[in-house]
Amino acid sequence: ISGIYTPGADNAGIGLQQGQSDLIEHNTIINALSGALDYYYELDSIVRYNYVEGVSGFYPHGSNNIVYGNIVNGLGTKAAFNISGVPSDYLSHNTYGSDGGPLPNQILNNTFYNIGWYGMMANSGPTNGPVIRNNIIYANPSVKLTVYTEAPVDSDYNCFYSPSSPRWNVNGVDYWSFSAFQATGHDSHSVDLLRCDR
């Protein structure tokens, strides 16, 4: 899917359901109701180089899906993304890693700004934890920059910014300083812009 313009789309701007090896690129998604791009049991697909405005970003669900090089403008009210996996008994043989578990979904090298709901959410449940790296996330004051639950999350080399009262959430606990959040084992090489001393 490439080059479409979806202003005010019904529900998700683009929906992927039980597909494999799909490529979604160079689209503009504006003001869709329930997310720019929604997945359901998707395998091995790539979402890249899309512009999203006034709608929450991406909802990768499945195994070995990669989201990179996208720009999301939340217009002060929307979320960045919510990444999740699927039970291992669903997946085909070619989506498994060397440890026998499903391959993780990945969110890489994206820019999320003017976020007003939640930032980076990951709740993988019974699968390998997702990989969240090299993203820029700018959220409004007091917005949770992360909401990580259930499974291990490989999150690092990200750049966080909030003009005031930044917070991160891991397993239901809020952390109001970056160093306290890093002490949970996440984002040891990431930066909190303008708050490097926290």
N, C-alpha and C positions, 0 to 999 in steps of 0.2 A: 504494500500500500504506500503510495508516494504521491506527494504534491496535492493533497486534498486540503480544502479549507472548510472547517466545520464550525460556523458561528451558531451558538445556541442549539447545539445538537441535543437530541433526546437521550437522556441518561448519559452513558459514557460517550465521549467523542468517537472513539474507536474501540471495538470489543473483539477480543481474541478468545475463542473457546475450543479447547481440546485440539488445537492445531500443533504443528511441529515445523520448525525451521522457517517461520515467517520472518519477513523483513519489513519493518515500519520505519519510513524515513522521509524527511523533508515535508512534513505536514504542519499546518497551522490549526490549532484547536483552541477555540475561544468560547467561554461561557457554557460549556456542556454542564449537565446537571449533576452527574455523580462521578466525575473523574475524567481526565483526558484519555487515559488508556486503561482498560480493565481487562484482566486475564482470568481464565478459568481452566485449570489443568493444562496449561500451555507448556510445551517442551522445546528447548533449543532455539528460541526465537530472539531476534535482535530488534531493539527500538533505539533509533539514533537520529540526531540532527533535526529534532522537531521543536517547534515553538508553541508554548502553552500559555494562555493568559486567562485569568479570571475563573479558573477551575483547578481543583486539586490535581496533582500530577499523575503518578503511575502506581499501579497496583499489581505488581508481578506475583503470580500464583502459579506454581508448577516447579519445574526443575531446569536448571542450566539456561535460564533466560538472562539476557544482558541488556542493560539500559545505559547508554552513554552518549555524551555530547549534546544533551538536550538543554533547553532553557525554559524554566517555569516561572512566570510572574503570578504570584498568588493574589495580587491586588489587595493585600492586607487582610483577607478573610479566609483564604484557602490553605490546604495542607500541601506538603512537598510530595511524600510518597508513603506507601504502606506495602512492605515486601513480605511475602509469606511463601511457604513451601507446600508440599503435598505428602500424604502418607506414602511410605516406600512401596507398599504393595500395589500401588496404582501404576508405577512407572515402567516403561519399557527397558530392556536390557542396556540400550546404548546411552542412557542418561545416568548411569551409576559411576561413581568414582572408584578409585583403587581400594577404598576401605569398605566397599560394598553398599554404601549409602548413596542416596540421590546427590547429584551435583548441585551446588548452591546457585541461587539466583544472585546476580551482581548488579549493583548500581555504581557506575564509575564516571568520573569526569563530567558531572552535570552542574548547572548553576540553578539554584532555587532562591528566589528573592521575593521580598515583600510578603513573606509567609505569615498568615494570621491564625492558623488553627493548630497544627502540630507540624514538626519538621520531619525528621527521619524516623519512621516507625518500622520495626521489624518484629514479627511474631511467627517464627517458623514452625513451632510445634515439633512434630516428630521427624523432621528432616535435618540435614546438615544446615548449620547457620548460614545466613546470607553474607555476602561480601559487599561492604559499603566503603568505597575509597575515592579519594581525590575529588570530592564534591565541595562546592561552595554553597553555604546555606546562610541566608540573611533572614532573620525572623523578627517580628515585632516584639516589643517588651513583654516579658512574662510568658511568651509562647514556649512550650517545651521543644527544645531543639532536637532532642532524641526521645523516643519512647521504645525501649528495647525490652522484650519479654520472652520468656519460655526457653528459647534455644540460644546457644552461643552465637554471638554476632562478631564477625571479623570486620571491625570498623576502625579505619586509621587514615592518616594523611588527608583529613578533611579540614576545611576552613570554616569556622563558626563565627557569626556576628549577630549581636542583638544590641540595640542602642542603650538598653537598660534592663536590669533584672533578668539576665539570662538564666535558664534552668535546663537541666538534662534529667531524664527519668530512666531508671533501670529497674526492672522488676517491681514497679509500683512505688519506688522511692525517688523523691525529687532531690536533686543536687543543685545548689545555688552557686557553687563555685566550680570552675573548670578542673581544678586540681582534685577536688573531691570526686567528680565524675571520672577522671582518669584513674583514680584509685580503684575503680570497679574493674579495671583491666581493659578498658576501651580507649581508643584514640590516643595512644601514647606519643605519637608523632604528629598529631593534629595541632592546630592553633586556634585560640580564641582571640580574634582580632581586637586590639585595643585593651585587652585584659590579660596580657602575657604573664602578669604577676599572680594571677589567681590559681 
